[in-house]
Amino acid sequence: MLIDKKILIFQNLGLGDLLITVPVLKFLRTSYPDYHIEVWSKLRYSNFLSDLKVSISGKSYSLINNVREYNKSWISPLVSDKYLTATFREYLAEIFDNVELVICYLIKDSSIFINNLKTLGVKQVVSLSVSDTNNGYSKEVHRIDQQYIALKKYFPLNIGVNDFIVNLCDFEIVTNKFVSDNINRFMSSNKLQNEKIVAIHPGSSDPKKCWHQIRYSQICNRLHNELPNHKILIINGPCDSNVSTTLKNYCKFPIYLTYPYFTITELAFILKQCCVYLGNDDGVSHLAASLGVPTIAIFGPSNSNVWQPKGRNVRIVKTNVGCNPCACEVLSKCSQQYCLENVNVEQVYNEVKSVILKA
């Protein structure tokens, strides 16, 4: 019986961080087309990876083979030299049977983790955590480039750093009749088919990264008045109900909201039909950019040199106020957030209008 060799990737990342790992996954699938690649992460986001197919030498392969819900209780003992008991080691040995490579994005110090996995028979362990003290990343290098630099230590990469990108246009996004019908039903019921659509996502999983929803409503009202042949679609995620409702109340015309329960695959198909996207420093901005949609992302406390979305047509709107970018512990205590307050409506609107007029 032929036993599949395996590659495991531990992530537990949000949507934006997850998409930034796509170049690594594509490299792994291209290099090991017949391996079983499994991702342990948040199912809501990582299931999208299962819907991606890539062509290798004229043959179609799934980007990954399986997704498993990330289980911290299984990982924690692996980063300790105290709790990997003989009983637990025997249990883990079954999970890591035939695993040739483990890539982990979660460990601050990978040395103990690597040693423990090697005692379980894993041949190679690579840490790509942004906070891994052993990687020596430059603070000003984009996160995708950081992964490229780290991978070069372990693998011969036959592509340059400029080709190591998140470009979902290189993939086939696989769907089924249920998903297609759901998308078509939404577009049809809102009369958005064959329309010029401006997608706006005013929310984020981190409220500290959000430009004010009243300012977003001012953008919407100006677009409606000056470019009335465009429809405005608000991306309404599971964390965005209050933000989206406020925005809708401040708009002086009907706007359209996506369903918060849309899968990432469904959202991707809808975004592909938009002529421009506007949003915060969040995962949906990364998704839009990676799909080739002209993207405008508003940055405040984060370092755009490291975290900005990558795509063919991405514009970053930000203001430098002396204290940004800032560390998480500083941001949590910040009550003013001048980095976002100083981004004005005129500045953002001009970027959106410029993209639309060039289309």
C-alpha positions in Angstrom: 0.0 0.0 0.0 1.4 3.4 -1.0 1.6 5.8 2.0 1.3 9.5 1.3 4.1 11.6 2.5 2.8 14.6 4.4 3.5 18.3 5.0 1.8 20.0 7.9 1.4 23.8 8.3 0.4 25.3 11.7 -1.2 28.7 11.3 -4.2 29.8 13.3 -4.1 33.1 11.4 -6.7 35.7 10.4 -7.7 36.1 6.8 -5.0 38.7 5.9 -2.2 36.8 7.4 -3.5 33.5 5.9 -3.5 35.0 2.4 0.1 36.2 2.9 1.1 32.5 3.3 -0.3 31.6 -0.1 3.1 32.0 -1.9 4.6 29.5 0.6 1.8 27.0 -0.1 2.1 27.4 -3.8 5.9 26.8 -3.5 5.2 23.7 -1.5 2.6 22.3 -3.9 4.8 23.1 -6.9 7.8 21.4 -5.3 5.9 18.5 -3.8 2.9 17.9 -6.1 2.1 14.4 -4.8 2.5 15.1 -1.1 -0.5 15.4 1.2 -0.5 19.0 2.5 -2.6 19.7 5.6 -3.2 23.1 7.2 -4.1 23.5 10.9 -5.9 26.9 11.2 -9.2 28.7 11.7 -11.7 26.8 9.5 -13.7 29.9 8.5 -10.7 31.3 6.7 -8.5 28.3 5.8 -11.4 26.3 4.1 -10.9 28.9 1.3 -7.5 27.4 0.6 -9.2 24.0 -0.2 -11.1 25.7 -3.0 -7.9 26.8 -4.8 -6.4 24.8 -7.6 -3.1 25.4 -9.3 -1.8 24.1 -12.6 1.6 22.3 -12.6 3.0 21.0 -15.9 -0.5 21.1 -17.4 -2.1 19.1 -14.5 -4.5 20.6 -12.0 -3.7 20.1 -8.3 -5.4 21.3 -5.1 -3.3 23.9 -3.3 -3.8 21.9 -0.1 -5.5 18.5 0.6 -7.0 19.0 4.0 -7.8 21.6 6.7 -8.0 20.8 10.4 -9.2 23.1 13.2 -6.2 24.4 15.0 -5.9 22.8 18.5 -3.7 24.6 20.9 -3.7 21.7 23.4 -1.9 19.6 20.8 0.7 22.3 20.1 1.5 23.6 23.5 3.4 20.6 24.8 5.6 20.7 21.6 7.0 24.1 22.6 8.0 23.0 26.1 10.8 20.7 27.3 8.7 19.7 30.4 5.3 18.5 29.2 6.0 16.2 26.3 5.3 13.0 28.3 5.9 9.5 27.1 2.1 8.9 26.8 1.5 12.1 24.9 4.6 11.5 22.7 3.0 8.1 21.7 -0.3 9.9 20.8 1.5 12.6 18.7 3.6 10.0 16.9 0.4 8.8 15.1 -0.4 12.4 14.0 3.1 13.0 12.7 3.5 9.6 11.1 4.9 10.0 7.6 5.2 13.8 8.1 8.3 14.9 6.2 8.0 18.7 6.8 6.3 20.9 9.3 6.0 24.7 8.8 4.9 26.7 11.8 3.8 30.4 12.0 3.1 30.4 15.7 6.3 30.0 17.7 8.3 32.8 19.2 11.4 30.6 19.9 11.4 27.6 17.6 14.4 25.7 19.0 12.5 23.5 21.5 9.6 23.0 19.0 12.0 21.8 16.3 13.8 19.4 18.7 10.6 17.9 19.9 9.2 17.3 16.4 12.4 15.7 15.3 12.1 13.2 18.2 8.7 12.3 16.7 10.3 11.5 13.3 9.7 14.7 11.4 12.6 15.2 9.1 12.5 19.0 8.6 10.9 21.8 10.6 10.7 25.4 9.5 9.5 28.3 11.6 8.1 31.3 9.6 6.7 33.1 12.6 7.0 36.9 12.4 8.0 36.9 16.0 10.5 34.0 15.9 13.6 35.3 17.6 15.8 33.0 15.5 14.7 34.4 12.1 16.3 37.9 12.3 13.7 39.6 10.2 14.1 43.2 9.3 11.2 45.3 10.7 10.9 47.1 7.4 10.7 44.1 5.1 7.2 43.1 3.8 5.8 40.0 5.5 5.8 38.1 2.2 9.4 38.9 1.6 10.3 37.8 5.1 8.9 34.4 4.3 10.9 34.3 1.1 14.1 35.2 2.9 13.5 32.5 5.5 12.6 29.8 3.0 15.8 30.4 1.1 17.7 29.2 4.1 16.1 25.7 3.7 15.1 25.3 0.0 16.5 26.3 -3.4 14.0 28.8 -4.7 14.0 29.1 -8.5 12.0 32.3 -8.5 12.9 35.9 -7.4 11.4 37.7 -4.5 9.3 39.8 -7.0 7.6 36.7 -8.2 6.9 35.4 -4.7 3.5 37.1 -4.5 -0.1 36.6 -3.5 -1.9 36.4 -6.9 -5.2 34.5 -6.8 -5.6 35.1 -10.5 -3.0 32.3 -10.9 -5.4 29.9 -9.3 -8.8 28.3 -10.3 -11.2 29.0 -7.5 -13.4 25.9 -7.4 -17.1 26.2 -6.5 -20.2 24.1 -6.6 -23.8 24.7 -7.6 -24.9 25.7 -4.1 -22.3 28.4 -3.9 -22.9 29.6 -7.4 -26.6 29.8 -6.8 -26.1 31.7 -3.6 -23.9 34.3 -5.3 -26.2 34.7 -8.3 -29.3 35.0 -6.0 -27.6 37.8 -4.0 -26.4 39.7 -7.1 -29.8 39.3 -8.8 -32.0 40.2 -5.7 -29.9 43.4 -5.3 -29.9 44.1 -9.0 -26.1 44.3 -9.1 -25.5 42.1 -12.1 -23.7 43.9 -15.0 -23.4 47.0 -12.8 -20.3 49.1 -11.9 -19.8 48.2 -8.2 -17.7 50.0 -5.6 -17.0 47.6 -2.7 -16.4 49.2 0.7 -15.5 47.4 3.9 -15.6 49.8 6.9 -15.0 47.2 9.5 -12.2 45.0 10.8 -11.6 42.3 13.5 -9.6 45.0 15.2 -11.5 48.3 15.8 -8.3 50.1 16.4 -7.5 49.8 12.7 -10.9 51.2 11.5 -11.3 54.6 9.9 -14.5 56.2 11.2 -17.7 54.9 9.7 -19.2 58.4 9.4 -16.3 59.3 7.1 -17.0 56.2 5.1 -20.6 57.3 4.8 -19.4 60.7 3.5 -17.4 58.9 0.8 -20.5 56.9 -0.1 -22.7 60.0 -0.4 -20.2 61.8 -2.6 -19.8 58.8 -4.9 -23.6 58.6 -5.2 -23.9 62.3 -6.0 -20.9 62.6 -8.4 -20.8 59.1 -9.9 -24.5 58.0 -9.8 -24.0 55.2 -12.3 -22.0 53.2 -9.7 -23.5 50.9 -7.1 -22.1 50.8 -3.6 -21.7 47.4 -1.9 -20.8 47.3 1.8 -18.9 44.2 2.8 -20.6 43.1 6.0 -18.4 40.6 7.9 -19.2 38.7 11.1 -17.6 41.4 13.2 -19.1 44.4 11.4 -22.8 44.5 12.1 -22.7 47.7 14.2 -20.3 49.4 11.8 -22.3 48.5 8.8 -25.6 49.5 10.4 -24.2 52.9 11.4 -22.9 53.4 7.9 -26.2 52.5 6.3 -28.0 55.0 8.5 -25.8 57.9 7.6 -26.1 57.2 3.8 -28.7 59.3 2.0 -29.6 56.6 -0.5 -30.0 52.8 -0.6 -26.8 50.8 -0.2 -26.3 47.1 -0.5 -24.8 44.8 2.2 -23.3 41.4 1.8 -24.4 38.7 4.1 -22.2 38.2 7.2 -22.3 34.4 6.7 -20.8 34.5 3.2 -17.9 32.1 2.9 -14.5 33.5 1.8 -15.0 31.8 -1.5 -18.4 33.4 -2.0 -17.0 36.8 -1.0 -14.1 36.3 -3.5 -16.5 35.8 -6.4 -18.4 38.9 -5.5 -15.3 41.0 -5.1 -14.1 39.9 -8.6 -17.1 41.7 -10.0 -16.3 45.1 -8.4 -14.4 47.9 -10.2 -12.7 49.2 -7.0 -12.4 48.3 -3.4 -12.0 50.6 -0.3 -11.2 49.3 3.2 -9.1 49.3 6.3 -5.9 47.4 7.2 -7.7 44.1 7.3 -8.1 40.7 5.6 -10.7 41.7 3.1 -8.4 44.3 1.7 -5.8 41.6 1.2 -8.4 39.4 -0.5 -9.5 42.1 -2.9 -5.9 43.0 -3.8 -4.9 39.4 -4.4 -7.9 39.0 -6.8 -6.6 41.9 -8.9 -9.3 44.3 -7.9 -8.0 47.9 -7.7 -7.6 48.3 -3.9 -7.4 51.4 -1.7 -6.4 50.5 1.9 -6.4 53.0 4.8 -3.6 52.4 7.3 -3.2 54.0 10.7 -1.2 52.2 13.5 0.2 49.4 11.4 3.4 49.4 9.4 2.3 49.5 5.8 5.9 48.6 4.7 5.3 45.2 6.3 1.6 44.6 6.2 0.1 46.4 3.2 -1.9 44.3 0.7 0.0 43.2 -2.4 -1.6 43.3 -5.8 -1.4 44.7 -9.3 -3.2 48.0 -8.4 -2.9 48.8 -4.7 -2.9 52.3 -3.1 -2.2 53.0 0.5 -3.7 56.1 2.2 -2.0 57.1 5.5 -0.7 60.0 7.5 2.6 60.0 9.5 2.0 61.5 12.9 5.3 60.6 14.5 4.1 57.8 16.7 3.0 55.4 14.0 3.6 52.6 13.3 3.2 51.6 16.9 3.5 48.4 19.0 0.4 46.5 20.2 0.9 47.4 23.8 1.1 51.1 22.9 -1.9 50.9 20.6 -4.1 49.3 23.3 -3.6 52.4 25.4 -4.1 54.9 22.7 -7.3 56.9 22.9 -6.7 59.6 20.2 -5.4 57.7 17.2 -4.3 60.7 15.3 -2.9 58.3 12.7 -6.5 57.6 11.5 -8.1 60.9 12.6 -5.8 62.8 10.3 -6.8 60.8 7.2 -9.3 63.1 5.7 -12.3 62.4 3.5 -11.0 64.4 0.5 -7.8 62.5 0.5 -9.5 59.1 0.4 -12.3 60.2 -2.0 -9.7 61.5 -4.5 -8.0 58.1 -4.6 -11.3 56.3 -5.1 -12.4 58.7 -7.9 -9.0 58.5 -9.6 -9.2 54.7 -9.8 -12.8 54.8 -11.1 -12.0 57.3 -13.8 -9.0 55.4 -15.0 -11.0 52.2 -15.4 
